[in-house]
Amino acid sequence: MESPTKMTLESLVAHTESPIAFRASRALNAINLLPAEMRHGLGSDKSFEENLQQLTNQRSTLPDKDPLLSRLDDAIIPLVEIQRGMFGGGPYDISSEPAPPSPSPLPAQSLLLDLKESNLIHEVSALLGVPYLSEAPSIEPVKQVEGILWGPANRPLVCMPAQIRGNIINVFLLVDTGAPVTEFSPSVFTALGCDSVPMAAMVNLGGCRRTQVRLCDQGEHSNHRDIPILGADFMKRNKCLLQVDYLNEMVTICFQ
């Protein structure tokens, strides 16, 4: 059967018995509401993969606070939700063929069932040698950031200082190149001194000022509501080179 990522949005919407149809429909509606000049290369007759790539490319070219960012996110987020569910025969698998047996008890690669905020507070803090959400001494641009591969699923985690106004804190982030946007959990926004948890904010992250950060999905079925995410928007805007060393269980982000 054709890979779902190669299928058109129209075909995905047709799978009405699956939650994938609802998300594909949301993405398609958001695409149709974009200005005409931004809909080039997008639409129901384009594949899931083509639509997501085109949308994320467009997003990376827009300046911070551009009102079109939120409209692009309305289309991107449902597609990312589908993507995370489809990999490895996840909860949105639409194949009529039975999934092959899992070769190991590892968590599905698209789900964060193995990583919780309690892990960041205890195990990851010990490995990185820095307490999670502790006060950071300073926040200046650096040439590279080193982190670890954590757990049986080898989750890439880095520690970066963050600041909104006064407080500078150490934030652990899961490096997720499949996530279009960078996200903070409610705990992070609270530690940064926010009186109420915002849906989005401009953050100085690792010395990179004016980084737009959204609130992690707090929905009932979210699998990362307490896990900060370093997304592709940050990596591309800051010309990052990601190096993963599985032998030594290390990850490095180099700023070009």
Protein Blocks (a to p, Z undefined) as FASTA:
>chain_A
ZZfklpcfklmmmmmmbmklmmmmmmmmmmmmpcfklmgoiajkbcfklmmmmmmmmmmm
pcehiaklmmmmmmmmmmmmmmmmmggpiaklcbfbdcdddfbfcdcfkbcfkbcfklmm
mmmmmmnopaehiacfbdcddfbdcdddedjkopacddddddfklmccdddddddfkbmb
dcddfklmmmnopabacfbdcddeehiahiacddddfbfklcklmbccddfklmmmnopa
cdddfknopacdddZZ
